[in-house]
Amino acid sequence: MLKLIFDTNIFRNSEPECLEDYKLSSRFEKILSLINKYKIQDVQLCMNEVALLEYIEQIGNWYQTKIVDEYERIFNAIKYSYPAQKMYFQSKNDFVDDYKFGIVNYLQKNNINIVNIIPSMQDGGICIADVVEKTIKNIAPFDKIHNRDLKDAFISESNNSNAKNAKNNLYVFITENKDDYKDNKLSLVQNYKIEFVNQKESMIEIFKIIKNNGSYIDDEVYYREYINIERFHLDIKSFFEESIIGGDFYLDDPILKKYDDKHYYVDYEISEEGYLILKFFIMNGQTDNQCGIVYDISNKKPQIIKKYINYIEDSEEIYYDEF
């Protein structure tokens, strides 16, 4: 079984809709939904306890700043002009306790495993659980200034220990913070990996990591996400503006066909040779003209093989690819 663990920067929901909103980032929720609908198989989502506690602390800070402090500011601004009864809120600590209870229930309900390797009781010496708590809350000497990488070390080492104790599973930790974890890759057990993704293409990179580690993702799910990569849309824009309009292919400027009144609709096809064909449509009068860009995706960076336009003129099909 592939155990997929996301760093805080992957699953963080920066703006909860309400105080009892336990849903996580759209990326995390999308993968969770696909797993539950069997579009991704042989994968279990996990969450590191340290990362979870860090996130809960961040939500606590959001509650204090955006709810309590903001209400206090507005109340003080209007209290002399408008009769208003002051509301009183939970303390941040009480809110954090309630939120922790709610989100743990949410994770358990969705079969998300918590990587829990923080002992709460020890015989003598420093209590690791207390050190972790002080690190998350930035209490000296376990704060960002004195121990910048301590929290990250706890996350990586707890994942590593969990993998060591469950050798039949493969643990993969995914993060956007390459600088924070690049040195943690030096002493990992065989069944634990750290993978880095970039923010712009993180979703498709996560899909690639899942596929490369032996799990199944439905092709329709994979390629629908793949064609959302920004460079493909820049290629389409360039083809349309420079080769079709700029090249005087039409006497009158056609327009991109609208989809949901927001942008053109992009479809795809995989050829027998394994090439990716990106298709989009332009309107020439009342006629749809199909345009396409063909890519060789066998390399890490997709390479354009050709561009074409296909349309009907005087009942004859025209196919032009001399761009």
Summary of the structure (lengths in Angstrom):
residues: 323
radius of gyration: 25.9
end to end distance: 47.5
largest distance: 88.8
contacts: 882
relative contact order: 0.10
helix: 41%
strand: 23%
